[in-house]
Amino acid sequence: MSHRFIKGIRYVPTLPPVLSQILALLNDERSSAQSLEKIITYDQALSSKVLAVANSAYYGFRHQIVTVARAVVALGYEEIRNICLGASLMGFLHPSSFRNQNAAELLWLHALTVAEAAAIVADETKLVARDAAFTGGLLHDLGKVVLAAFFPDEVETLKDLIIKEKLSYRAAEKALDLDHGQIGMALAEHWDLPPQIGEVMGYHHEPSTHLVYFPMVATVHLADFMARSLGLGHSGNPDRPEVKPVALSGLGLSREKMSLLKDQLNTRRLAVIGLWQAMIKG
């Protein structure tokens, strides 16, 4: 990746304190529900968002959840942490601040769909923790989000190149030295994200058994394929989605099983849209 974009990543704004604290919990094995609840309680906007999401169609509780403490009990620490992470990130990189607001909204919907799909795959394979898979799916395209937010001219150039030169999305990225995976890895280092998240961001299109966190990367790769196949949200990549055989074999899944998991994801379509609306528009 060119020095210009490495330098550009360094000048991406520092994270809001609350988001920094939530991301720090991903690296802290001693973190607890109490520490997370304390962070939420002292941020009124985040408290409201957590309650909006907890009461959304995604969870479908019959009785309204009216306190953060109750939300933590009802959903559990990992689930609430992911809600806070998603809501805080979408607040920090909100589509209203993007040049192309609609594309940004669809990109976040894609991210949430991949997160849901990754959790489904993790439940099936038992090779990656469900909450970790959800986090990886949620963050996998953060490089694209940052490009859209801070380098909109380059994103438009990328789109034009795909059309004019009839290039694949990945080939156009390489031609412009604009690989969103490599940018994602630089961003992960810039924001001190866990190493497995950086690897997911960097290699979710090219899973390899040589990777340290291959099961996680393969899980998100398959989840990305499932989400794009269903057309829920849009990653910005117009190419036909493909799944790498190494991801399936590495996770012990057949194409038939993958198809069943995709059907399972499809049954969650309205729930995922409800979660997206609560996080980004609620």
C-alpha positions, 0 to 999 in steps of 0.5 A: 500500500502506498505511503500516502494512505499509510500516512492518511490512516495515521491522521484518521481522527482519534477515537472518542473516549467511550469508543476507546474504552469499549475497544480496550475491553476486547483486549482485556480478559479481566473485563466484566459486565460491571466495567462495561455497565459503568462505561455505558451509564456515564454516557447518556447517548450510548445508554439510550442507544443500548436500550433502543437496540435491546428493545428492537425486533432483533431480540424480540423480548416480550417485555420492554427493557427499561434499564441498562442493568436489565439489558446486561442481565437479559443479553449478557456481557458479550452481547451488550459489548457488541451492541456498544461497539457497533453503536459507538462505531456507527455514531463515530462514522455515521453515514450523515457525515459521508459524501454518499450517505446511502452507500455508507448506510448500506455498507454498515448494513452489510457489516451487521449482516456479516456479523450475524452470518459469522455468528451463525457459522461459529455456532455451527462449527464451534471453532470460534467463539460466537461473540468473537465471530460477530465482532470480526464480522462487524469490523471486517470492512472497516477499511472500506468505511474509513476510505469512504469517510476520509478518501471519497475522491479515491472511492469514486475513482475506484468505481469509475475504473471498474466501469471504464476498464471492466476490472474486478473490484479487487483488481481495481483496488490493486491498480490504484494501490487502494486495498481496503484489507491492507488499509484495515490492517493499518487501521487496526494497528492505529487503533490498537485492535486485537490481532485477530481482528486485524488479520480478519480485516486484512485477509477476509478475501484471502483466507489461508491456513498459514494465518495465525487466526485462520478459523476466524478469518475463514468464518468471516470470509464465509459470512461475507459470501453469505451476506453478499449472496443474499444482497442484504446491505452492500459492500461496494463490491459489484462482483459476483461473490465467491467462496474459497474452498480452503475456507469450507474445508478448514471449517469442516463445512460442505457447500450443502451445509453452507447453503443451509446456513445461508437459508438460516441467515435469510430467516434473520433478514428482518431482525438484522434490518431492525438491529441496523435501524436501531443502531444507525437511525434509532 
